[in-house]
Structure formats: structure tokens, C-alpha cells
């Protein structure tokens, strides 16, 4: 498929299959962040946590599995190749 367009043995040939998986992982992260309960950061704000503290202790912890799928997609040799 990539030979007729001159893509054989190029960097684009190595990157192209990974793009679909990374796109799905970004969509997965988006869905994960949309489904986080809004009251948790509000409660942390009332408790005195700043924006970055909320991100670190609440949002990133709850999005652990979604982040793992993204990092797996970006790891060498795992992006659908």
C-alpha cells in the first residue's frame, strides 16, 4: 500500500500505523476526563487545594487507566506496528 506512493523505508511508513491508535487514546482520555465527577475538584477547592494540586491528586489519579493506554500507544513498538 505504501510502495506505490514512495513510502517504502521511510519514517512516515513507521509512524503512520501508530496515528490511529494515538487518536483513539486521545479520544479515550477525553471521555475519561468528561466522566470525572465534578464535585470532587469542588470539594478539593473548598478544602484549600489549588488548581495544580487538584489536577495531581484527583484528576490524574482517576485517569490512571486512560493515561496508561496513551503511554502504551506512544511506547516504541506498541503503536499498532
Secondary structure, 3 states (H helix, E strand, C coil): CCCCCCCCCCHHHHHHHHHHHHHHHHHHHHHHHHCCCHHHHHHHHHCCCCHHHHHHHHHHHHCHHHHHHHHHHHCCCCCCC
